[in-house]
Amino acid sequence: MQGNFSYFNPTKLYFGEDALDYLGNELKEYGPVVQLCYGGGSIKQNGIYDAVVGALKAAGKTVVEDAGVMPNPTVEKLYEGAKMARENNVDLILAVGGGSTIDYAKGVSCSAWCDEDPWQKYYIEQQEASCRVIPVGAILTMVGTGSEMNGGSVITNRSVGLKIGKVFGPYAFPKFTVLNPKFTFTVPQYQMVAGFFDIMSHIMEQYFQGKGDYTTDYIAEGLMRSLIHSSRIAVKNPHDYEARSNIMWTATWALNTLLKCGKGGDWMVHMIGQAIGAHTDATHGMTLAAVSIPYYRFVSQFGLQKFARFAENVWGISTDEKTARQVADEGLNALEAWMKELGLVMHSAELGVNENNIEAIADSTLIFDSGYHKLSREEVIDILRRSM
């Protein structure tokens, strides 16, 4: 292990088929007004909405409905939700949905009482909240982002072609999260597998960084193997409880700040993917899938030993009489084959990337210097072209 770090995660998790039963006890800790955030209304069709509202009413809460949270929450929606929370003097924001809804709730929690423009303060300038922050609770219905146990909040500003994440401190982490794997059963296959790859991408972003021996990398390898195994079961039978529960648990640990302890992360796949999303509004996990193979094939030359380790420890590739380059390539081939097996989008052209917008997407890509190689603008464009 290298580096100095502190680790603290304040989110309380309730996991399992009976997890929602604990919501009533949590609600006792907060005031009478709850802002209920959710998306397009699928929770009204599968019964989750009625169960949650029933618990809120039983606890004597006044419910402020904040519906219509889109898959890539916009800055306009953020402003709308912040105004709603402020005008109703909300005591708790309860997000029911996937990562986008929880991301949005955290953004609203830090923006409602902010005297400055939250987009500028949090997402452009990356400042911390200096105002009152409204507590957030979460009920997860789609796995992938890990937003249920971290401070991340990704917001899209379409007018300037930017999709930016802000990682708030522990003050913005959900105070509690309800994790019932059965709540994810009705997610459409396309969204389900996109979420699966988002999980894998989160782990790889933190794994493919650094050249030391990190305990967290061993944890990451186990999480990846578990995800690969369970995802193959889930795509054939989405109602397999064991597989879906293992995937839900993996998603939470993939991005709850544990894997970055003692090291950093790359995050360039996410930066390129988010730039694609800002220009096309494509599903987040699919934007990551479309650029991952060309990105990792390019950057592997700068971290070859780690990519060879990935091949051997995650995919079981034999190293006998092979060079590190050969082993690394076989590992990336195995990753690509698994992605195709899941039915992921492998070409960004399917998501709306073309020669007319490729340079604008590159210009919207935030460049980090934390991985094995700092990309130039020309290299971002080349990766995007290879992804098409």
N, C-alpha and C positions, 0 to 999 in steps of 0.2 A: 504494500500500500504506500502511496506517496501523497504528499500534500496534507494540509490541515483542514478539518471540516467539523461542523457541528451538525447533528441530526435531530430534528424534532418534527413530529407530524401530529397535529391536534385533532384530526378527523376520527370520530368514533364510527365504526362500521357495524352494521347489523346484516348478517349474511344468512341466506337460506330461504326455504319456502315460507317460513313464518316471520320473516324479517319485518314485514309491514306492521306486525302486531306491536312493535316497540315504538311506533311513531307517536302514539298518544303520550307516552311517558316523556319523550323528547319535547313535545309541544308545551308541556307544563313549564319549561324553562324560559319561555319567551312571552312577550306581550300579546295583546289581543288581535293585532292586525297582521295578516299573513298575505303576502303577494305570491300568488300561485302562477308560476311560469311553465308554459308547455308549448308544444309546437302546433302542428296542423290539425290536431284533433283525434289522432289514432288512439290516444289513451281513453277517449270516450267510447270507442268501439270495442276495446278489449276489456273494459270493466275497471281499469286501474283508476280512472278519473273518479268514478263513483266511490271506490274504496277510500281514496285519499280525501275527497271532500267530506265523506262520512266521518272520517277520523278528525278532520278539522272542525266540523260542526259539533261533534261530541266533546271536543276540547273547548268549545265556546268561542271559537275564533271567528273574526270577521274576515271574509275571503275577498281579496282584490284580484280579479282575474286578469292575467297578462298572457293572452294566447297569441299564437301566430309567430313564435320564434322560429326563424328559418334555419335551414341546415348550415348556412354560413352567415351568422348574425351580422347585420349591418350596423354602421355607426348611427344611422337614423333610428333604428330599432332601439339601440342603446340609449339614445337621448329620450326616446318615448318612455322606456321602462324606468329610467332614472327620474323623470318628471312624475310618473305615476307613484313611485315609491316615496318621493319627497312630499307630494301633495296629500298622500294618505297617511303620512307619518308611520310607515310600515315598520313592524318590529322584527319580522323574519321574512326572508325570501325563500320560498320552497320551489326548487326546480324539479320537474318531473319529465324525464326524457333522457336523451343521449348527451354526448359531450357538448354539442352546440348549445343546448338549453342551459346546461350547468355553467359553461363558459360565460354565456350571456348573463346569468344570474350573478356571477362574481363581478362582472363588469358593472352591472347595475348597483351592486352593493357598495362599490367604491366610488360610484359616480353620483349617486343621489344627492349627497350633501357636499359635493365638490364645487368650490366657487370658481374653478377654472374649467376650461374646455377639457373634458376627460380624454378625448381622442388625442389632443396635443400633449397633455400632461402624462398620460399613462402609456399610450401606444407609440407616439413619436419620440417623446423625450425619455420614456421608460422610468419615470419617477415613481416613488412609492406614495401611497395615500397618506394625506396629512389631515384628513377630515374624519368625521364619524363614518364608520363602516357598518353596514347592516349585516347581521348574521345570515348565513346561507345554510340551508339544508338541502339534501338531494335524494331523489328516488330514481335509480338508474333503470332505463328501459332498453338501452342499446350500449353494448360494450365497444371500446376502441380507444377513446381519448385518454382515459385515466383521470379525467377531470373531477371524478368523484372523490379524489384524495390528494389533490394538489391545488396550487394557486394559479394555474394557467387560465388565461382568458384570451381567446383569439377573436378579433373583430375585423370585419371587412369594410373598407371605404372604397366603394366602386367608383366614385367620382375622380379619385386620384389613382386608381388601380393598385391599391395596397391591401394586403391581408396580413395583419401583424398580431403576434402574440405578446402578451404581457404576463410575466410570471410574478404575481403579487406574493408578498410575504405570508407567513402562517395566519395572519389576521384575516385573510380572505379565503382560506381553505374552508370547505364545508365543515360545519360543526358536527354534522352526522350525515351518514349516507345509508340508505336502505338498498341492499343488494339481494334481490330475489331472481335467480337465474330464469325462472319461468316467465318473468316480465319481458324477457328478450325473445321469447319463442315466436312472436308474431311479426318480428322485423323481416321485411322482404329479403330474399336471398342476396340480391345485389348489395344492399346496405350491410347485411350480415358479414359477407366476405370482405367488403371494404373495411369494416371494423376490425376484422381479423388481421388484415395487413397493417392497419394503423398500429396495432399492438406490436407486431413484429418490427415495424419501422422504429417505434419508440425504443425498443431494446437495442436494435442495431445502431441507432444514432449514438447511444451511450457506450456501446461495446466497441465500435470502430473508432477508438480514440485512445491515445496514450500508448506507451511502449513498455510499461512496467508490468509487474505481477500484481493484479488487483483481485481481492476477494470478491468484489462485486461482479467481476467478469465471469467468475465461476457460477454465481447466482444467475447471471444473464443467460448463460449457456443452458442451464436447467430449465429456465422459463421458456426459452425458445424451443427446446425439445418437447416440452409439455404442450406448447401451443401447436406445434406441427402435428403431433399425435392427435390431439383432440379436435383440431380443425378438420382433419380428414374424416373423422367420425361425424362431425356436425354438418358438413356439406351433404352427406348422404342421409342423415337423419337429424334435422334441426331441432327435434324435440328430445334428443338424447340428453337427459338431465345431467349426467355425470360429465359429459363432454362440455356442455354449455356452462356448467358451474366452474369447471377447471379453467375455461377460457375467461370467464368473468373475473376470477381471482387473479389470473395471470395479467389481465389488462390493468387491474388496480396496482399491482406491484411493478408493472413495467414503467410507470411514470408517477410514482408517489415520492420521488426524490431519493429513494434508496440507492438506485443503480449509479447515481452520479457521485456518491460518496467517495472521496479520495481521488477523483478524476473529474473530467468535464464531459464534453460530448461534441459531436460533429454538427448535426442539425442542418446540413446543407440540403439533404433530400427534402426536408420539411420546408426550407426556404424556397426552393425551386417549386415544389408542389403547391405551396401557399400562393406563390406568384401566379401560377396557372389558375388556381381557384379564384383569385381576385379578378382575372380577366375573363374567365369562362363560367364561373359559379359551379364548377364540376365538384362531384363528391370527393371529399378530402382524401380518404383512403385510396381512391383510384388515382388521384394525381400523384400520390407517393409511389404507387405501384408502377405507374407509367415511366417514371424517371429513375427508379432505383437501380435497375440492372445497368443501364448505360453509365450512371454515376459511379456505381461501385466497381464496374470494370475499369473505368478510368482511374479512380483514386486508389485502387488496390496496389498499384505499383509503388505507392509511397508508404504503404503499411503492409507490405507483403506477408510478413510473418504472422500478423494478426489474422489476415484473411486465410492463411493456411491453417491456423489454429481453428478458425470458424469452420472450415471444411471438415477437419478431423473430428472436433468435439461436438459439433452440432449435427452434421450430416453423415458422420461415420465414414468419411472418405479415407481410404488406405493411403499411407505415405510411403509404402515400400517402393524403393527404386524410382522415386519421383522427385523432381525439383519442387521447391516451394511455389514456384509459379504454376506448375502443373496442378499441384494440390489445390491452390487457391482458385484456379479456373474451374476445377471440378466442383468445388464448393459453390461457386456462383452459378454453375450450370444446374446444380441440385436446387438451389434457391429458385431459379427461374422455372424449373419444372414444377415445383410445388405451387408456385404462383399461378401457373397455367392450370394446374389441377384444380385449384380453388375457383377458377373462372374470373380472375382479376383482369382488369384492363391493362394491356401490356404496351399500348401505343398511345401517346398523348394526342395524336391526330383524332382519335375517337372521342376525345374530350373537348375538341375545339381548337387545338393548337395548330397553327399553320404559318406559312411564310409571311403572312400579312401582320401577324401579331407577335411573332417570336422575339423580335428585338424589344418590343414593349414589355414582354414578360421578363426578359433578361434584365431590363432596367428596373423592374419592380422587385427583383430578387435581392434580398439582403445578403451580403457576403460576410461570412464569419471566418475568423482565423483560428479555429479551435480544433480542427480535424487534422488529418495527415497532410493536407495540401490546401492552400488558399486559392480559390478559383479566381481567374480573371473573367472579365465580361465575355471575352471571346470563347473561353472554355465553357461558360454557362450556355452560350448560344450553341456550341458544338454538342453539348450533352442534350439540349432540347431537340436539336435536329436528329440526333441518334435515337431519341425517344419516340420520334414520330413514326 
